Amino acid sequence: MTYQLQGLQDLQQIKAHLEQIATISDTDWDFFMSKLQRRTFKKKAVFLKLNDVENYISFIETGVVRLYIPKENPDKEITFGFSFKNQFISAYDSFLTQSPSAYELQALTETSVLCITYADLQAVYNQTKIGNLIGRITAERLFLIKSKREQHLLNLTAEERYIKLFKERPELLKVIPLKYISSYIGVTAQALSRIRKRI
């Protein structure tokens, strides 16, 4: 479900997040706010499918989003990232190039996002400074997801990857199925089960 926002009170969360990084003028903020929409997704909803073109950059107000490469056999899916409240999410490579996405985005819980379309962000880029900030934050966020997972796969044992993940994000155990966690740290569900028993 997508709908327009009613007023400033809806936007304090994203404004506070952005103003940790840069001061935003009232004029820029008002223009940006006029372009935002709220989208809500039910638990397990896939809101960007493989080969669809990403048309949004979104800010997660509530919920958890999984980034993954789907397979014919769901047990073979490759989960390579999670995004949480107060983070930006997008299939950003698809968004930038307006070409088909090589992966999917799924809400793992009831999820609410504030989003801006590709066309509207171009207008924000042209008329304000805030657009460049959002583009930079989104690019940095997705680079860090990719880089962190690659480094962990290369440098840590599966057990170390599991421990590190839950020191950083203890809430994962409550909301993310173990099959997605095992894929993320690069082991089978059975291997993850053995790791969990040991620790």
C-alpha positions as CSV (number, residue, x, y, z in Angstrom):
1,M,0.0,0.0,0.0
2,T,1.3,3.5,-0.9
3,Y,0.0,6.8,0.2
4,Q,0.9,10.5,0.4
5,L,2.1,11.9,3.7
6,Q,-0.2,14.3,5.6
7,G,2.3,16.4,7.5
8,L,5.6,17.1,9.2
9,Q,4.9,14.9,12.2
10,D,5.1,11.9,10.0
11,L,8.7,12.8,9.1
12,Q,10.6,13.5,12.3
13,Q,12.3,10.1,12.2
14,I,13.9,10.5,8.8
15,K,14.6,14.2,9.4
16,A,16.5,13.4,12.7
17,H,18.5,10.7,10.9
18,L,19.6,13.0,8.1
19,E,20.4,15.9,10.4
20,Q,22.9,13.7,12.2
21,I,24.9,13.9,9.0
22,A,24.2,17.4,7.6
23,T,22.2,20.5,8.3
24,I,19.2,20.8,5.9
25,S,17.7,24.1,5.0
26,D,13.9,24.5,5.5
27,T,13.5,25.1,1.8
28,D,15.3,21.9,0.9
29,W,13.4,20.0,3.5
30,D,10.0,21.2,2.4
31,F,10.7,20.3,-1.2
32,F,12.0,16.8,-0.3
33,M,9.1,16.2,2.1
34,S,6.6,17.0,-0.7
35,K,8.1,14.1,-2.8
36,L,7.9,11.4,-0.1
37,Q,5.4,8.6,0.0
38,R,4.8,6.0,2.7
39,R,4.6,2.3,1.7
40,T,3.6,-0.5,4.0
41,F,4.3,-4.2,3.5
42,K,3.0,-7.3,5.2
43,K,5.4,-9.8,6.7
44,K,7.1,-11.9,4.0
45,A,6.0,-9.6,1.2
46,V,8.5,-9.3,-1.6
47,F,8.4,-5.7,-2.7
48,L,11.1,-5.8,-5.4
49,K,11.2,-8.9,-7.5
50,L,14.1,-10.3,-9.6
51,N,14.4,-8.5,-13.0
52,D,12.1,-5.6,-11.9
53,V,13.6,-2.2,-12.1
54,E,14.0,-0.5,-8.7
55,N,12.1,2.8,-8.7
56,Y,12.6,3.8,-5.0
57,I,15.0,4.7,-2.4
58,S,13.3,3.9,0.9
59,F,13.9,4.8,4.6
60,I,12.8,2.1,7.0
61,E,10.5,3.5,9.7
62,T,9.7,0.1,11.2
63,G,10.6,-3.4,10.2
64,V,13.4,-5.6,8.8
65,V,14.2,-6.1,5.1
66,R,16.2,-8.9,3.6
67,L,18.3,-8.6,0.4
68,Y,18.6,-12.0,-1.4
69,I,19.2,-13.8,-4.7
70,P,16.2,-16.1,-5.3
71,K,16.6,-19.6,-6.6
72,E,14.1,-22.2,-8.0
73,N,14.8,-24.2,-4.8
74,P,14.0,-21.8,-1.9
75,D,16.6,-23.6,0.2
76,K,19.3,-22.5,-2.2
77,E,18.5,-18.8,-1.9
78,I,21.5,-16.5,-1.1
79,T,20.8,-14.0,1.6
80,F,23.5,-11.3,1.5
81,G,22.1,-8.5,3.6
82,F,19.6,-7.2,6.1
83,S,18.4,-3.6,6.7
84,F,16.7,-2.3,9.8
85,K,14.8,0.7,11.3
86,N,16.4,4.1,10.5
87,Q,18.4,2.7,7.5
88,F,18.0,3.4,3.8
89,I,17.2,0.5,1.5
90,S,17.2,0.1,-2.2
91,A,18.4,-2.2,-5.0
92,Y,20.6,0.8,-5.6
93,D,22.5,-0.5,-8.6
94,S,19.2,-1.1,-10.4
95,F,17.9,2.3,-9.2
96,L,21.0,4.1,-10.5
97,T,21.0,2.4,-13.9
98,Q,17.2,1.9,-14.2
99,S,18.0,-1.7,-15.3
100,P,16.6,-5.0,-14.0
101,S,17.5,-6.0,-10.5
102,A,19.7,-9.1,-9.9
103,Y,18.1,-9.6,-6.5
104,E,15.0,-9.2,-4.4
105,L,13.9,-7.2,-1.4
106,Q,11.6,-8.8,1.2
107,A,9.9,-7.5,4.3
108,L,10.7,-10.1,7.1
109,T,8.3,-8.3,9.5
110,E,5.4,-5.8,9.0
111,T,7.4,-3.0,7.5
112,S,6.8,0.7,6.9
113,V,9.0,2.8,4.7
114,L,9.2,6.4,3.5
115,C,10.3,6.4,-0.1
116,I,11.1,8.6,-3.1
117,T,10.8,7.7,-6.7
118,Y,13.7,7.8,-9.2
119,A,12.0,10.7,-11.1
120,D,11.3,12.7,-7.9
121,L,14.8,12.2,-6.7
122,Q,16.2,13.6,-9.9
123,A,14.1,16.7,-9.2
124,V,15.4,16.9,-5.7
125,Y,19.0,16.5,-7.0
126,N,18.4,19.4,-9.4
127,Q,16.8,21.8,-6.9
128,T,18.3,21.0,-3.5
129,K,21.4,19.7,-1.7
130,I,19.5,17.0,0.2
131,G,19.3,14.7,-2.8
132,N,23.1,14.2,-3.0
133,L,23.1,13.4,0.7
134,I,20.5,10.7,0.3
135,G,22.2,9.2,-2.7
136,R,25.5,9.1,-0.8
137,I,24.1,7.5,2.3
138,T,22.3,4.9,0.3
139,A,25.4,4.0,-1.7
140,E,27.5,3.9,1.4
141,R,25.0,1.7,3.2
142,L,24.8,-0.9,0.4
143,F,28.6,-0.9,-0.1
144,L,29.1,-1.6,3.6
145,I,26.5,-4.5,3.5
146,K,28.5,-6.1,0.6
147,S,31.9,-5.3,1.9
148,K,31.2,-6.5,5.5
149,R,29.8,-9.8,4.3
150,E,32.7,-10.5,1.9
151,Q,35.3,-9.7,4.6
152,H,33.6,-11.9,7.1
153,L,33.4,-14.8,4.6
154,L,37.1,-14.5,3.8
155,N,38.5,-13.8,7.3
156,L,36.3,-15.5,9.9
157,T,35.2,-19.0,10.6
158,A,31.4,-19.7,10.4
159,E,31.2,-19.8,14.2
160,E,33.0,-16.4,14.4
161,R,30.6,-15.0,11.8
162,Y,27.6,-16.1,13.8
163,I,28.9,-14.7,17.1
164,K,29.8,-11.4,15.5
165,L,26.4,-11.1,13.8
166,F,24.6,-11.4,17.0
167,K,26.9,-9.2,19.0
168,E,26.1,-6.5,16.5
169,R,22.4,-7.3,16.0
170,P,21.0,-9.4,18.9
171,E,17.4,-8.7,17.8
172,L,18.0,-10.9,14.7
173,L,17.3,-14.0,16.5
174,K,13.7,-12.8,17.3
175,V,12.7,-11.8,13.8
176,I,14.9,-13.6,11.1
177,P,14.4,-17.3,10.3
178,L,17.5,-19.3,10.9
179,K,17.6,-20.5,7.2
180,Y,18.2,-16.9,6.2
181,I,20.9,-16.4,8.8
182,S,22.7,-19.6,7.8
183,S,22.7,-18.4,4.1
184,Y,24.0,-15.0,5.2
185,I,27.0,-16.4,7.1
186,G,27.6,-19.0,4.4
187,V,26.8,-22.3,6.0
188,T,24.0,-24.9,5.7
189,A,21.1,-24.9,8.2
190,Q,22.5,-28.1,9.7
191,A,25.9,-26.5,10.2
192,L,24.3,-23.5,11.9
193,S,22.4,-25.8,14.2
194,R,25.6,-27.4,15.3
195,I,27.2,-24.0,15.9
196,R,24.3,-22.9,18.0
197,K,24.5,-26.1,20.1
198,R,28.2,-25.5,20.8
199,I,27.8,-21.9,21.9
